[in-house]
Structure formats: structure tokens, C-alpha cells
Amino acid sequence: PDDGPIRIAGLDLLTQPRQVHQAVGWMPDAFGTWDSLTCTEILMTFATAQGLDEDTGLRNAAEMLATVHLGEMARTPARVLSRGQKQRLGLARALIHRPQVLLLDEPTNHLDMRSKDVLKEALREFDGTLIVVSHDREFLDGLVDKVYEFGNKRVREHLGGIYEFLERRKIETLQELERKAQTVSVPAATT
């Protein structure tokens, strides 16, 4: 922007970048060089980076690993986890500092059904603003109560769940919406 503040979770991004970073969580695409670290070590890296003391970080790490059904793998190196388990670890990482806003971009890519269910269950427990970009309507069903449609240089807000959105637009799939618009139109949903 040329002028004015950028506010996220009530904080100004330009004058309070560290506080904004602490208020927002997101799932990484990959852990890369951290594959040799255990699940707990990865979470502790992020916990301490967010300013949590060691005791709070360990407590939060154990709680988050349990939330995403990885509690028994706390001492397991990330390199031996399946893709679905790594996604769930990514969610635990995003939640470790208890953010107010959680951003997820196609979080169900490469997940098996069990991992999708665990992820959805954990997200339902999230007590904050959830912004999800996804084409997975079954995953979004029951998770979101507002859909934003991006396309044709506009953003449209639709109140209700994903199936209400599809019904109002008289389409059956999100891919059909993209074909109709003749532009990339990606719904983002929030709760």
C-alpha cells in the first residue's frame, strides 16, 4: 500500500511486526533441513522463536502433538514421518504459540483420509480466526461458515458453508466454478 496501516489481529504490521508474527500461525510446506530433529525439537524451535519459555514450550508441544494425534511420536525424527504425519506436525507447529489467526493453503494436499479427519478435528477445536484456501469441499463442509470467492478482479463474500455456496452458484464442484469464470477463482473460507 502507498498509505495507511495494515492491521492483522488488531496489530499494525508495519510498526508491530513481531507481535503480528506471534498472532498469526501458518503451516509450512515442508520441514526441509529439520528432518533430523524430533517432533518435539521442531515444535520447541518455533516455541522459543515466539518467545515462549522452555516449560511453556514443552507443555504446549506435548498438547499440540496430542491434538494432532502424534503424541506417541514426540521423540521420532521428522524424516521417518509419512507426508500426512508431517502435515499434522506442521499444524502443531502453527498452533504452538496459540495464534489468533491461522492461515492454511491447501492443507489436505497429500493427506490420507485419517490425516484429513485428524486435521479437521483439530481445526474445529481452534479458537480463533481460521482462513483456509482449499478445493476440498468435503474437508470444508462443517468447518467453514463463510466463503470468499476470488475472480474477475473481485472478491465476493458468501455467508454459509461450502455446499450453500455451491448451491447458490448452481455448480457441483469448485473446479466447475473455475471453468465458468474462465479465470482462476479460488475460494477461501473462514470460520
N, C-alpha and C positions, 0 to 999 in steps of 0.2 A: 504493500500500500504506500501511497505517497504521503498520507496524512492519517492521523488518528491512531488509537490504541488497537491492539489485537488482544482480546480477552478470552482466556480459556479457564474454566472453572473459577471465574471471578478474579483471575490474576492477569496482569499485563505481561504479555510475552516479552516485550522489549525491555521493560525495567525489572522484571522478576523472573528471568529465565530459569533459574534453579528451582524456584517454587513451582513454576508451571511444569517442569520436568517431573517433579515429585507428585503433582496432581494427576498426571496422565500416565497410563500404562499401555503398552502395546506388545504384541507377540513378535518375536524376531522370526525371520525366515529360516535361519539356520544358526547353529552354535559354533560352527567352524572350528577354530583353533581350541575351543574349550572341550573338545571331545574327550580329553584325558581327565577332566575334572569329574567328580561325582555330582550327582543331582544336588545334594546339599551344598557342595562347594560353589556350584554355579549360582544357586539362589543366594548364598551368602555374599558373593561378589556384588550382586545387584543390591542386596540389602544394605551393605556398608556404603556403596556408592550413593545410596539415597539417604545416608546419614543415620541409619538405624544402628544402635549399639549391638554388640555381639549377642547378648542374651535375647534381646527382642528379635534380632535377625534369625537366630536358631529356632526360636519359638514359632515365628512366622513361617520359616522354611518347613518345619515339620507339619504345621497346619495346612499350608498350601499343597504340599506333596500329598497329604491325606485327602484334601479336597479333590485333587485330580487323579485319585486312585494310584498314586505312585509312592505311598508311604513306605512300603516294604522295599523300595528301591533307592532309599536315601543315600546309601553308600555305593551305589552302582555307577560306574563311569558312563558318561553320556554316549560314548562310542558304541556301546552294546545295546542301546535302546532302539526299538523299532521307530519308524517315522511317526506313527501315531503317538507313541510314548514321548517322543521328542516334542511333538506339538503340545501335548499336555504339560510337559515340563516348561515349554515356552509360556503357556498360560499361567503356570505357577510363578514364573519369573515376572510376568506382567502384573501379577497381583501381590507380590511380596511386600510392597510398600503401601498397600491398601489405597490405590489411587481413587480419585473421584470420577475420572473419565477413563474408559477402556476402549481402545481403538483396535479393531480386528479386520484384516484384509484377507478375504477368502480363507477363513480359519479351518475349513473342513477339507481343503485340498489334501489328498494323500492319506486321509484317515479311514480306518475301517469303521464298521457300524458301532462297535463297542466304544471306540475312542470318540466318535461323534456324540454318542449318548452321554459319555462322561463329560465331555466338553460342554454340551448343552445344559446338563445338570449343574455344573459349576457356574456357568454364566447366569443361570436362573437365581443362584444364590448371591450373585454380585449385587452389592448395594451402592450403586452409582449409575452414571450415565454410560450406556453401552452403545457404541457405534460399530455396526457390522456391515462390511461390504461383502455380499455373497450372492451367488446364483443358486444356492442350495435351498430351495423352498421348503423342503421337509425339515431342514435344520432351523430355518427361520420361523416355521409355524409354532405358535405358542411362546416364542421367545421375544418377538418384537410387537410393539403397538403403534408404530409409526414407520412409514416407508417414504424415503426421498428418492425421486426419480430424476436422474441427471440425463439430459439430452437436448439437442437442438438449442444449445446455448442457454438453457433454462434449468432451474431446479424447481420441481413440484413436490409439495408435501401432501402425503395421503395419510389420514388417520385410520388406524385399524391394522390388522395383521396382514401377512403376505397374501393369504388367499382372498381376503376382501379387496386388496389392491388388484390382484389378477382379475377378479370378477368385475370390478368397476372398469377395468381397462379392456374387458371382454377378450382376454387371452388366457391360455392354459400354462404357458411356460415363460420364464424370464427371457429365454433366447428368442421367443416369438416377438417379444417387445422390441428387442434389438433389431430384428428383421423389419418390423413395421416402421420403426423410426428411421431406418436407413442410416443410422449413426449409432455409435456405441452409447448405450444407455444403461448405466449400472445402478441398480437400486442400492441404496444404503439404508439400513434400518436402525432404529434406536429404540431403547426401552427406557 
